[in-house]
Amino acid sequence: MAEEADIKSLSFEKALAVLEEIVAKLESGRVDLEESIKIYERGEALRKHCETKLAEAEARIEKITLGANGKPTGTTPLDVE
């Protein structure tokens, strides 16, 4: 549980950096099996955290609407479809 709380406190950028370190370790082939499983599981939790952070950011993004004169008139929610 402490590890899950640790991951949830990470920014997107920090979580992504840690995930990249894990991928590099796994790809190096220099980690024993038990350690590989442990860091893979942490990597999976980090991946999910990053996806959640991206979804939250996407929900906050708005597109600027322009009037006939080309000037901004307001914002509308992002239409991702």
Beta strands, then each sheet from edge to edge (+ up, - down):
strand 1: 62-66
strand 2: 72-77
sheet 1: 1+ 2-
end
